[in-house]
Amino acid sequence: MALQNYTILIIEDDPLVNKTIKDALTTKYTRVFSYLNAGEALNDINLISPDIILLDIFLGPHNGLEILEQLRSQGYTVPVIIMTATNDIKMAVRAIKLGAEDFIVKPLDLEQLEIAVDKALQNYDLRRQVEILTDKLKEEQPSEIIGNCEQIKKVLNIAKIVAGTDSTVLIIGETGTGKELLAKYIHRNSPRARGPFIAINCGAIPKDLAESEFFGYEKGAYTGATEKFKQGKFELANHGTIFLDEISELSLELQVKLLRVLQERRFYRLGGTKEISVDVRVIASTNKVLEDLVEQGKFREDLFYRLNVARLELPPLRERGDDIMLLATAFVKEFNKKFGKKVSGFTPEAVNILRNYQWKGNIRELRNVIERVVLLESEDIISKDSLSFLKVSDSVPQTSLGEQATPELKPGEHKLIISKQGATMNNVVRDLIIQTLRLVNGNQIKAAKILGISRAKLRYRIEQLGINISGKIIN
């Protein structure tokens, strides 16, 4: 039988026991090192790089539990099996708490010892595989929030403060601006970081299955509910964070039930009679103006106030200036690695296209564009031709409602002239927004400040009234 490719370290001060263990394990594993002196073993441990350590508790001047504690404090994660002649339950409990994989009492049963070693090595391999897959997943789905613009810096500063609390968070932003990424950032920097992060897209759940997705169900709750019970997302997120993406899509009926969970942290599974308690932090997001939905009766006002405790607003990509190229460069590196390419950058014309494109899909759209370009690019630099499929509209300062110069007015003063037949409120508001955008060269933050409304509400009006951010009316 071929030897298994593992390195075993034995620290046992009884020469006979030491030799017996070494002889038994040498028949199964490629490298078996044994030491009678614990100090010598610890000096050589870096050279040996063991996959598992068999450690006696009583080692003359040394104590096996203290050595175990020392190894763990130094970052050694390899499995350790404790061996002792004393059948002491308290000692066994302490060993396990310190991170021992197993606790075996002498006289040793060699067959039991070999089974324990095999099991410990299998578990260690599984843990290492999980770590490798986790690292690979992080590389494929980078979690870093990239950006140097003032809006992003402000959002991240607030997010750091919010992360240290347990407050409910509401993240506002257009589709593709990175709302889930920001939610994960808050979770990772919170006291709940060791707990689960569960995301649920409220707009993607069929209405008749929404309650069971959120709260789970018990057998017979509805046709097809054949399992004894199924945990919902809130149970799965216990002691962690649940991210409710696009919460504006929830039905009013489910909004009521969600409000109760936020208030009491308790709920019933669908068809269940036992109340379930959970300890969950809620982060919600939306690309709509919830205040307007409240006014329209489409979103509960009490739920809105429950969610709107800590509010973070992500700017659209088109307002982030130099961040566009920061992100584009990061995506080029990502897809170079994925596709085995060596694209080194962008020509000035390509940079101009990326900076002036409107990015209605925001960061998600930019990432998809760069993936497509890097995949198909045959040169080592992205050129204007590489981005020919992008249609870049005119820049913001273009006018559309007449070319006459704006008359000089005092601060706060305005002129309103309408025909004898009158004008609709929408047309007046649309004209006001377009003129304001023209005043500030399309900067929506400044325009919202001048108009005395939030940027989110301004964006909603722009979309509602058919205004392009270039200042041209979309017919």
URZI-V956528 format. One record per pair of residues at least 4 apart in sequence whose C-alpha atoms are under 8 Angstrom apart, sorted by the first residue. I is the first residue (numbers start at 1). GAP is how many residues later the second one is. Records with the same first field share a line. If there is no record, write none. Layout:
BEGIN
I=GAP / GAP
END
This chain:
BEGIN
2=26
3=24 / 25 / 26 / 27
4=24 / 25 / 26
5=24 / 25 / 26
6=23 / 24 / 25 / 44 / 45
7=22 / 23 / 24 / 25 / 26 / 41 / 42 / 43 / 44 / 45
8=21 / 23 / 24 / 25 / 42 / 43 / 44 / 45 / 46
9=23 / 24 / 25 / 26 / 39 / 41 / 42 / 43 / 44 / 45
10=8 / 12 / 22 / 23 / 24 / 25 / 43 / 44 / 45
11=7 / 23 / 24 / 25 / 26 / 27 / 30 / 42 / 43 / 44 / 45
12=5 / 6 / 22 / 23 / 24 / 25 / 26 / 42 / 43 / 44 / 47
13=5 / 22 / 23 / 24 / 25 / 43 / 46 / 47
14=4 / 22
15=4 / 21
16=4
17=4
18=4 / 16 / 17 / 18
19=4 / 15
20=4
21=4 / 89
22=4 / 10 / 11 / 12
23=4
24=4 / 86
25=4 / 7 / 89
26=4 / 5 / 6
35=5 / 6
37=4 / 22
38=4 / 21 / 24
39=4
40=4
41=4
44=4
45=4 / 5
50=28
51=27 / 28 / 70
52=26 / 27 / 28 / 29 / 65 / 68 / 69
53=25 / 26 / 27 / 28
54=26 / 27 / 28 / 29
55=9 / 25 / 26 / 27 / 28
56=8 / 26 / 27 / 28
57=6 / 7 / 8 / 25 / 26 / 27
58=4 / 5 / 6 / 26
59=4 / 5
62=4 / 5
63=4
64=4 / 18
65=4 / 30 / 33
66=4
67=4
68=4 / 12 / 30 / 31 / 32
69=4 / 29 / 30
70=4
71=4 / 5
72=4 / 5 / 26 / 27
78=46
79=21 / 22 / 41 / 42 / 45
80=19 / 20 / 21 / 22
81=19 / 20 / 21 / 22 / 23 / 36
82=13 / 18 / 19 / 20 / 21 / 22
83=20 / 21 / 22 / 23
84=19 / 20 / 21 / 22
85=20 / 21 / 22
86=19 / 20
87=18
88=4
89=4
90=4
91=4
92=4 / 11
93=4
94=4
95=4 / 5 / 8
96=4 / 5 / 6 / 7
101=19
102=14
104=4 / 9
108=4 / 5
109=4
110=4
111=4
112=4
113=4
114=4
115=4
116=4
117=4
118=4
119=4
120=4
121=4
122=4
123=4
124=4
125=4
126=4
127=4
128=4
129=4
130=4
131=4
132=4
133=4
134=4
135=4
136=4
137=4
138=4 / 5
140=194
143=38 / 41 / 42
145=36 / 37
146=177 / 180 / 181
147=5 / 6 / 176 / 179 / 180
148=4 / 5 / 174 / 175
149=4 / 171 / 172 / 173 / 174
150=4
151=4 / 163 / 164 / 169
152=4 / 162 / 163
153=4
154=4
155=4 / 157 / 158 / 159
156=4
157=4
158=4 / 154
159=4 / 26 / 27 / 153
160=4 / 26 / 29
161=4
162=4 / 5 / 7 / 24 / 148
163=23 / 24 / 26 / 27 / 28
164=25 / 26 / 27
165=25
166=115
167=114 / 115 / 142 / 143
168=113 / 114 / 115 / 116 / 138 / 139 / 140 / 141 / 142
169=113 / 114 / 115 / 138 / 139 / 140 / 141 / 142 / 143
170=113 / 114 / 115 / 116 / 137 / 138 / 139 / 140 / 141 / 142
171=8 / 12 / 112 / 113 / 114 / 115 / 140 / 141 / 142 / 143
172=7 / 113 / 114 / 115 / 116 / 139 / 140 / 141 / 142 / 284
173=4 / 6 / 112 / 113 / 114 / 115 / 140 / 141 / 142 / 143 / 283
174=112 / 113 / 114 / 140 / 141 / 142 / 187 / 188
175=112 / 186 / 187
176=185 / 186 / 187 / 188 / 189
177=137 / 138 / 139 / 140 / 184 / 185 / 186 / 187
178=4 / 136 / 185 / 186
179=4 / 106 / 135
180=4 / 63 / 65
181=4
182=4
183=4 / 60 / 100
184=4 / 13
185=4
186=4
187=4 / 5 / 6 / 10 / 53 / 54
188=4 / 5
189=4
192=4 / 47 / 48 / 49
193=47
194=46
195=42 / 43 / 44 / 45 / 46
196=40 / 41 / 42 / 43 / 44 / 45
197=40 / 43 / 44 / 45 / 46
198=35 / 38 / 39 / 43 / 44 / 45
199=43 / 44 / 45 / 46
200=33 / 42 / 43 / 44 / 45
201=4 / 43 / 44 / 45 / 46
202=42 / 43 / 44 / 45 / 46 / 47 / 48
203=42 / 43 / 44 / 46 / 47
205=4 / 5 / 8
206=4
207=44
209=4
210=4 / 44
211=4 / 5 / 43 / 59
212=4 / 5 / 20 / 57 / 58
213=19 / 20
214=18 / 19 / 20
215=16 / 17 / 18 / 19 / 20 / 52 / 53 / 54 / 55
216=13 / 14 / 15 / 16 / 17 / 19 / 53 / 54
217=4 / 8 / 12 / 13 / 14 / 15 / 52 / 53 / 54 / 55
218=7 / 9 / 10 / 11 / 12 / 51 / 52 / 53 / 54
219=6 / 7 / 8 / 9 / 10 / 52
220=4 / 5 / 6 / 51
221=4 / 49 / 50 / 51
222=49
231=4 / 5 / 38
232=4 / 37
233=4 / 9
234=4 / 8 / 44 / 46
235=43
237=4 / 5 / 43
238=40 / 41 / 42
239=39 / 40 / 41 / 42
240=39 / 40 / 41
241=39 / 40 / 41 / 42
242=38 / 39 / 40 / 41
243=39 / 40 / 41 / 42
244=38 / 39 / 40 / 41
245=39 / 40 / 41
246=38 / 39 / 40 / 41
247=37 / 38 / 39
248=38 / 40 / 42 / 51
250=4 / 5
251=4
252=4 / 46 / 47 / 48
253=4
254=4
255=4 / 44 / 45 / 48
256=4 / 44 / 47
257=4
258=4
259=4 / 43 / 44 / 47
260=4 / 5 / 6 / 7
261=4 / 5 / 6
262=20 / 44
265=12 / 13 / 14 / 15
266=9 / 10 / 11 / 12
267=8 / 9 / 10
268=4 / 5 / 6 / 7 / 8
269=4 / 5 / 6 / 7
283=24
284=23
286=4
288=168 / 172
289=4 / 167 / 168 / 171
290=4 / 9 / 14
291=4 / 13
292=4
293=4 / 5 / 6
294=4 / 5 / 6 / 7 / 10
299=4 / 5
300=4
301=4
302=4
303=4
304=4
305=4
313=143
315=4 / 5
316=4 / 46
317=4 / 6 / 7 / 42 / 45 / 46
318=6 / 37 / 38 / 39 / 40 / 41 / 44
319=124 / 125
320=4
321=34
322=4 / 33
323=4
324=4 / 30 / 31
325=4 / 26 / 29 / 30
326=4
327=4 / 36
328=4 / 38 / 39 / 42
329=4 / 16
330=4
331=4 / 36 / 39 / 40
332=4 / 11 / 13 / 38 / 39 / 42
333=4
334=4
335=4 / 5 / 6 / 35 / 36 / 39 / 40
336=4 / 5 / 6 / 7 / 38
337=4
339=35 / 36
341=33 / 34
342=38
343=31 / 34 / 36 / 37 / 38 / 39
344=36 / 37
345=35 / 36 / 37
346=4 / 5 / 35 / 36 / 37
347=4 / 34 / 35 / 36 / 37
348=4
349=4 / 34 / 35
350=4 / 32 / 33 / 34 / 36 / 37
351=4
352=4
353=4 / 31 / 34 / 39
356=36 / 37 / 39
357=33 / 34 / 35 / 36
358=34 / 35
359=4 / 6 / 7
360=5
361=4 / 5
362=4
363=4
364=4
365=4
366=4
367=4
368=4
369=4
370=4
371=4
372=4
373=4 / 9 / 13 / 14
377=5 / 9
382=4 / 5
383=4
384=4
393=77
394=4 / 76
395=75
396=42 / 45 / 46 / 73 / 74 / 75
397=41 / 44 / 45 / 73 / 74
398=40 / 72 / 73 / 74
399=4 / 39 / 72 / 73
400=71 / 72 / 73
401=30
409=4 / 5
418=4 / 5
419=4
423=4 / 5
424=4
425=4
426=4 / 39
427=4
428=4
429=4
430=4 / 32 / 35 / 37
431=4
432=4
433=4 / 14 / 29
434=4 / 33 / 37
435=4
436=4 / 11 / 14 / 15
437=4 / 5 / 6 / 7 / 10 / 32 / 34
438=4 / 33
440=6 / 7
442=5 / 27 / 28 / 29
443=4
444=4 / 11 / 14 / 15
445=4 / 10
446=4
447=4
448=4 / 5 / 6 / 7 / 10
449=4 / 5 / 6
453=4 / 5
454=4
455=4
456=4
457=4
458=4
459=4
460=4
461=4
462=4 / 5 / 6 / 7
463=4 / 5
466=7 / 8 / 9
467=4 / 5 / 6 / 7
468=4 / 5 / 6
END
